[in-house]
Amino acid sequence: MMPPRRCHGCRALVTARRCPTCVKRSDVRRGNSSERLYDWGWHKASRRFLDLHPLCVDCQKDGVFKVANVVDHDPPHKGDLAKFWDRSTWFSRCKRHHDIKTATRDGGFGHQ
């Protein structure tokens, strides 16, 4: 078991990253996946895109051929429906590269 540390939201002592109250508050503010545009239509379109572009663009730059499992918006759409569906901003990425890009360039996870 990990030693207690401070919640990233309210600074209470927790054994997880955030306390349950801060997790709920964050989820309410962020909205569910459908409210953030990631509905069944996105699921179908992104699966089709990955079928057509199966390799991670960032791994390929490193000379590695790894299957992508995420369609990433680059630059981020920030809730703009036109930008969301603009396929010229879609890139196939492996989860690792998606997470790195989101955390370093998009302001972290859940900040659209």
C-alpha positions in Angstrom: 0.0 0.0 0.0 1.2 3.5 -0.9 1.8 6.0 1.9 -0.7 8.9 2.1 -0.1 12.0 0.0 -1.9 15.2 -0.8 -5.0 15.2 -3.1 -4.2 17.1 -6.3 -7.5 19.0 -5.9 -8.1 19.9 -2.2 -4.8 18.9 -0.6 -6.5 16.4 1.8 -4.4 13.3 2.7 -5.3 10.4 0.3 -3.8 7.1 -0.9 -4.9 7.9 -4.5 -4.2 10.8 -6.8 -7.4 12.7 -5.8 -10.0 12.3 -3.1 -13.5 11.0 -4.1 -15.0 14.5 -3.8 -12.5 16.1 -6.2 -12.9 13.2 -8.6 -16.7 13.7 -8.7 -16.3 17.5 -9.0 -13.9 17.1 -11.9 -16.2 14.6 -13.7 -19.2 16.9 -13.4 -17.2 19.9 -14.8 -15.7 17.9 -17.6 -19.0 16.2 -18.7 -19.3 12.6 -20.0 -17.8 11.4 -23.3 -21.0 12.1 -25.3 -21.2 15.6 -24.0 -17.6 16.1 -25.1 -18.6 14.9 -28.7 -17.2 11.4 -28.4 -20.4 9.6 -29.2 -21.3 6.6 -31.4 -20.6 8.6 -34.6 -17.1 9.4 -33.4 -16.5 5.8 -32.4 -17.4 4.6 -36.0 -15.4 7.4 -37.7 -12.3 6.9 -35.5 -12.4 3.1 -36.1 -12.6 3.7 -39.8 -9.7 6.2 -39.7 -7.6 3.7 -37.7 -8.4 1.0 -40.4 -7.0 3.4 -43.0 -4.1 4.7 -41.0 -3.1 1.8 -38.7 0.4 3.0 -37.5 1.3 5.5 -34.9 2.7 8.7 -36.6 5.1 9.4 -33.8 6.5 5.9 -33.6 7.1 6.0 -37.4 9.2 9.2 -36.9 11.4 7.1 -34.6 11.6 4.3 -37.2 9.3 2.0 -35.1 6.2 0.5 -36.6 3.6 0.2 -33.8 -0.2 -0.1 -34.2 -2.1 3.0 -33.3 -5.2 2.7 -31.1 -6.2 6.4 -30.7 -7.3 9.0 -33.2 -5.9 12.3 -31.9 -7.0 15.9 -32.8 -3.9 18.0 -33.4 -4.4 20.8 -32.8 -7.1 20.1 -30.1 -10.7 20.9 -31.1 -11.6 22.5 -27.7 -15.3 21.7 -28.2 -15.5 23.3 -31.7 -17.7 20.9 -33.8 -16.2 22.0 -37.1 -12.6 21.4 -35.8 -13.7 18.1 -34.2 -14.9 16.7 -37.5 -12.0 18.2 -39.6 -10.2 15.0 -40.7 -7.1 17.0 -41.6 -6.5 17.4 -37.9 -6.8 13.7 -37.1 -3.7 11.6 -36.4 -3.3 8.0 -35.5 -1.3 7.5 -32.3 -0.5 4.8 -29.9 -1.8 5.4 -26.4 1.7 6.3 -25.1 2.3 9.0 -27.7 -1.3 10.3 -27.3 -0.9 10.6 -23.6 2.5 12.4 -23.9 1.1 14.9 -26.5 -2.0 15.6 -24.5 -0.1 16.1 -21.2 2.7 18.3 -22.7 1.0 20.3 -25.5 -2.8 20.3 -24.8 -2.6 21.4 -21.1 -3.2 18.0 -19.6 -6.0 15.5 -19.6 -9.6 16.7 -19.7 -8.8 20.3 -20.6 -10.4 20.9 -23.9 
